[in-house]
Amino acid sequence: MSYIDSLIENGTNFRVDRKDETASFRPASDSEADLQAFQPVVRDLRAHQGDGYEILVEHALSDHGDGLVDLVLVTLDHD
């Protein structure tokens, strides 16, 4: 099982919408707590990039000065 499959199957601090060639990751809700809890998921996605996926888009919130990310869109590799 690839890293991305394991993350999708076992993740708890985010929502995921997976299609054939892409997957989008977002915080579990719009709350500040869920946004903060999503940041380790963003770091993990960055760290494991290349293990079955590539990051296509990271959306940083413009109303937070600390660069919090509220969306990561990845393209999935097909073997």
Backbone as JSON Lines, residues from 0, in Angstrom:
{"i":0,"aa":"M","n":[0.85,-1.17,0.0],"ca":[0.0,0.0,0.0],"c":[0.9,1.24,0.0]}
{"i":1,"aa":"S","n":[0.58,2.21,-0.86],"ca":[1.37,3.43,-0.93],"c":[1.09,4.32,0.28]}
{"i":2,"aa":"Y","n":[1.96,5.29,0.48],"ca":[1.76,6.23,1.58],"c":[0.41,6.94,1.47]}
{"i":3,"aa":"I","n":[0.09,7.38,0.28],"ca":[-1.16,8.14,0.09],"c":[-2.39,7.28,0.39]}
{"i":4,"aa":"D","n":[-2.36,6.01,-0.01],"ca":[-3.47,5.1,0.3],"c":[-3.61,4.92,1.81]}
{"i":5,"aa":"S","n":[-2.48,4.76,2.49],"ca":[-2.5,4.59,3.94],"c":[-3.01,5.85,4.63]}
{"i":6,"aa":"L","n":[-2.57,7.02,4.16],"ca":[-3.03,8.27,4.74],"c":[-4.54,8.43,4.58]}
{"i":7,"aa":"I","n":[-5.04,8.16,3.4],"ca":[-6.48,8.29,3.14],"c":[-7.28,7.31,4.01]}
{"i":8,"aa":"E","n":[-6.78,6.1,4.13],"ca":[-7.49,5.07,4.89],"c":[-7.47,5.33,6.39]}
{"i":9,"aa":"N","n":[-6.37,5.88,6.9],"ca":[-6.19,5.99,8.34],"c":[-6.24,7.4,8.9]}
{"i":10,"aa":"G","n":[-6.4,8.4,8.05],"ca":[-6.36,9.78,8.49],"c":[-7.61,10.2,9.24]}
{"i":11,"aa":"T","n":[-7.42,11.15,10.17],"ca":[-8.54,11.62,10.98],"c":[-8.69,13.13,11.01]}
{"i":12,"aa":"N","n":[-7.65,13.9,10.71],"ca":[-7.71,15.36,10.84],"c":[-8.02,16.07,9.54]}
{"i":13,"aa":"F","n":[-8.67,15.38,8.61],"ca":[-8.91,15.99,7.31],"c":[-10.05,15.29,6.59]}
{"i":14,"aa":"R","n":[-10.51,15.96,5.52],"ca":[-11.46,15.37,4.57],"c":[-10.7,15.15,3.28]}
{"i":15,"aa":"V","n":[-11.04,14.11,2.57],"ca":[-10.39,13.85,1.28],"c":[-11.44,13.55,0.24]}
{"i":16,"aa":"D","n":[-11.21,14.06,-0.96],"ca":[-12.05,13.77,-2.11],"c":[-11.12,13.16,-3.16]}
{"i":17,"aa":"R","n":[-11.25,11.87,-3.38],"ca":[-10.35,11.16,-4.29],"c":[-11.07,10.84,-5.58]}
{"i":18,"aa":"K","n":[-10.4,11.15,-6.68],"ca":[-10.9,10.81,-8.0],"c":[-9.86,9.91,-8.66]}
{"i":19,"aa":"D","n":[-10.01,9.59,-9.94],"ca":[-9.09,8.68,-10.61],"c":[-7.64,9.15,-10.58]}
{"i":20,"aa":"E","n":[-7.42,10.42,-10.88],"ca":[-6.05,10.91,-11.02],"c":[-5.66,11.97,-10.01]}
{"i":21,"aa":"T","n":[-6.59,12.4,-9.15],"ca":[-6.3,13.44,-8.17],"c":[-6.94,13.11,-6.83]}
{"i":22,"aa":"A","n":[-6.45,13.79,-5.81],"ca":[-7.07,13.75,-4.49],"c":[-6.89,15.12,-3.86]}
{"i":23,"aa":"S","n":[-7.92,15.61,-3.19],"ca":[-7.81,16.88,-2.49],"c":[-7.98,16.63,-1.0]}
{"i":24,"aa":"F","n":[-7.17,17.32,-0.22],"ca":[-7.16,17.19,1.23],"c":[-7.5,18.54,1.83]}
{"i":25,"aa":"R","n":[-8.43,18.53,2.82],"ca":[-8.87,19.75,3.49],"c":[-9.0,19.45,4.98]}
{"i":26,"aa":"P","n":[-9.0,20.5,5.81],"ca":[-9.27,20.27,7.24],"c":[-10.65,19.64,7.43]}
{"i":27,"aa":"A","n":[-10.84,19.0,8.56],"ca":[-12.11,18.33,8.85],"c":[-13.29,19.29,8.89]}
{"i":28,"aa":"S","n":[-13.04,20.55,9.26],"ca":[-14.09,21.58,9.27],"c":[-13.4,22.94,9.08]}
{"i":29,"aa":"D","n":[-14.19,24.0,9.15],"ca":[-13.66,25.35,9.0],"c":[-13.16,25.94,10.32]}
{"i":30,"aa":"S","n":[-13.21,25.18,11.38],"ca":[-12.81,25.71,12.69],"c":[-11.3,25.94,12.75]}
{"i":31,"aa":"E","n":[-10.9,26.87,13.59],"ca":[-9.48,27.16,13.79],"c":[-8.74,25.92,14.3]}
{"i":32,"aa":"A","n":[-9.36,25.17,15.2],"ca":[-8.74,23.96,15.75],"c":[-8.47,22.93,14.65]}
{"i":33,"aa":"D","n":[-9.45,22.72,13.77],"ca":[-9.26,21.75,12.69],"c":[-8.24,22.24,11.67]}
{"i":34,"aa":"L","n":[-8.2,23.55,11.44],"ca":[-7.19,24.1,10.54],"c":[-5.8,23.86,11.11]}
{"i":35,"aa":"Q","n":[-5.63,24.09,12.39],"ca":[-4.33,23.83,13.04],"c":[-4.0,22.34,13.01]}
{"i":36,"aa":"A","n":[-4.99,21.49,13.25],"ca":[-4.76,20.04,13.26],"c":[-4.43,19.51,11.87]}
{"i":37,"aa":"F","n":[-4.8,20.24,10.82],"ca":[-4.52,19.84,9.45],"c":[-3.07,20.12,9.04]}
{"i":38,"aa":"Q","n":[-2.39,21.02,9.71],"ca":[-1.05,21.4,9.3],"c":[-0.04,20.24,9.34]}
{"i":39,"aa":"P","n":[-0.09,19.32,10.32],"ca":[0.8,18.15,10.27],"c":[0.52,17.26,9.05]}
{"i":40,"aa":"V","n":[-0.73,17.21,8.6],"ca":[-1.06,16.45,7.39],"c":[-0.37,17.1,6.19]}
{"i":41,"aa":"V","n":[-0.41,18.43,6.13],"ca":[0.28,19.16,5.05],"c":[1.76,18.84,5.07]}
{"i":42,"aa":"R","n":[2.38,18.89,6.25],"ca":[3.82,18.59,6.36],"c":[4.12,17.16,5.92]}
{"i":43,"aa":"D","n":[3.26,16.21,6.31],"ca":[3.46,14.81,5.91],"c":[3.31,14.65,4.4]}
{"i":44,"aa":"L","n":[2.33,15.31,3.81],"ca":[2.16,15.24,2.35],"c":[3.4,15.78,1.65]}
{"i":45,"aa":"R","n":[3.95,16.88,2.14],"ca":[5.17,17.43,1.56],"c":[6.34,16.46,1.71]}
{"i":46,"aa":"A","n":[6.47,15.87,2.88],"ca":[7.6,14.99,3.18],"c":[7.58,13.71,2.35]}
{"i":47,"aa":"H","n":[6.4,13.22,2.03],"ca":[6.29,11.94,1.32],"c":[5.97,12.11,-0.17]}
{"i":48,"aa":"Q","n":[6.03,13.34,-0.65],"ca":[5.78,13.58,-2.07],"c":[6.73,12.71,-2.9]}
{"i":49,"aa":"G","n":[6.18,12.1,-3.93],"ca":[6.95,11.17,-4.75],"c":[6.64,9.72,-4.43]}
{"i":50,"aa":"D","n":[5.96,9.48,-3.31],"ca":[5.56,8.12,-2.93],"c":[4.13,7.87,-3.39]}
{"i":51,"aa":"G","n":[3.94,7.88,-4.71],"ca":[2.62,7.6,-5.28],"c":[1.84,8.84,-5.67]}
{"i":52,"aa":"Y","n":[2.41,10.03,-5.45],"ca":[1.69,11.26,-5.78],"c":[2.68,12.42,-5.88]}
{"i":53,"aa":"E","n":[2.2,13.49,-6.5],"ca":[2.91,14.77,-6.55],"c":[1.94,15.86,-6.13]}
{"i":54,"aa":"I","n":[2.41,16.83,-5.37],"ca":[1.56,17.96,-4.97],"c":[1.4,18.89,-6.17]}
{"i":55,"aa":"L","n":[0.16,19.17,-6.5],"ca":[-0.17,20.06,-7.62],"c":[-0.44,21.48,-7.11]}
{"i":56,"aa":"V","n":[-1.22,21.6,-6.02],"ca":[-1.61,22.9,-5.47],"c":[-1.59,22.82,-3.94]}
{"i":57,"aa":"E","n":[-1.06,23.86,-3.32],"ca":[-1.22,24.1,-1.89],"c":[-1.85,25.48,-1.76]}
{"i":58,"aa":"H","n":[-2.97,25.58,-1.09],"ca":[-3.63,26.87,-0.93],"c":[-3.41,27.37,0.5]}
{"i":59,"aa":"A","n":[-2.66,28.47,0.61],"ca":[-2.44,29.1,1.91],"c":[-3.52,30.16,2.13]}
{"i":60,"aa":"L","n":[-4.04,30.22,3.33],"ca":[-5.06,31.21,3.66],"c":[-4.47,32.61,3.67]}
{"i":61,"aa":"S","n":[-5.13,33.53,3.02],"ca":[-4.63,34.9,2.95],"c":[-4.92,35.69,4.23]}
{"i":62,"aa":"D","n":[-5.89,35.24,5.02],"ca":[-6.23,35.97,6.23],"c":[-5.47,35.48,7.46]}
{"i":63,"aa":"H","n":[-4.5,34.58,7.26],"ca":[-3.62,34.12,8.34],"c":[-2.19,34.49,7.94]}
{"i":64,"aa":"G","n":[-1.53,35.24,8.77],"ca":[-0.17,35.66,8.46],"c":[0.86,34.57,8.59]}
{"i":65,"aa":"D","n":[0.48,33.43,9.15],"ca":[1.45,32.37,9.4],"c":[1.44,31.27,8.33]}
{"i":66,"aa":"G","n":[0.82,31.52,7.19],"ca":[0.89,30.59,6.06],"c":[0.16,29.28,6.25]}
{"i":67,"aa":"L","n":[-0.92,29.28,7.0],"ca":[-1.68,28.05,7.18],"c":[-2.31,27.61,5.87]}
{"i":68,"aa":"V","n":[-2.22,26.33,5.59],"ca":[-2.73,25.74,4.36],"c":[-4.08,25.1,4.64]}
{"i":69,"aa":"D","n":[-5.06,25.39,3.76],"ca":[-6.4,24.81,3.94],"c":[-6.8,23.88,2.8]}
{"i":70,"aa":"L","n":[-5.9,23.66,1.85],"ca":[-6.19,22.75,0.73],"c":[-4.89,22.27,0.13]}
{"i":71,"aa":"V","n":[-4.79,20.96,-0.08],"ca":[-3.68,20.38,-0.84],"c":[-4.3,19.48,-1.89]}
{"i":72,"aa":"L","n":[-3.96,19.74,-3.15],"ca":[-4.43,18.94,-4.27],"c":[-3.23,18.17,-4.81]}
{"i":73,"aa":"V","n":[-3.37,16.87,-4.93],"ca":[-2.27,16.03,-5.43],"c":[-2.72,15.28,-6.69]}
{"i":74,"aa":"T","n":[-1.75,14.99,-7.54],"ca":[-1.98,14.11,-8.67],"c":[-1.44,12.73,-8.28]}
{"i":75,"aa":"L","n":[-2.23,11.73,-8.55],"ca":[-1.88,10.36,-8.17],"c":[-1.12,9.67,-9.29]}
{"i":76,"aa":"D","n":[-0.06,8.97,-8.92],"ca":[0.7,8.18,-9.9],"c":[-0.04,6.88,-10.14]}
{"i":77,"aa":"H","n":[-0.01,6.44,-11.38],"ca":[-0.59,5.13,-11.73],"c":[0.52,4.24,-12.22]}
{"i":78,"aa":"D","n":[0.65,3.11,-11.58],"ca":[1.7,2.14,-11.97],"c":[1.24,1.25,-13.09]}
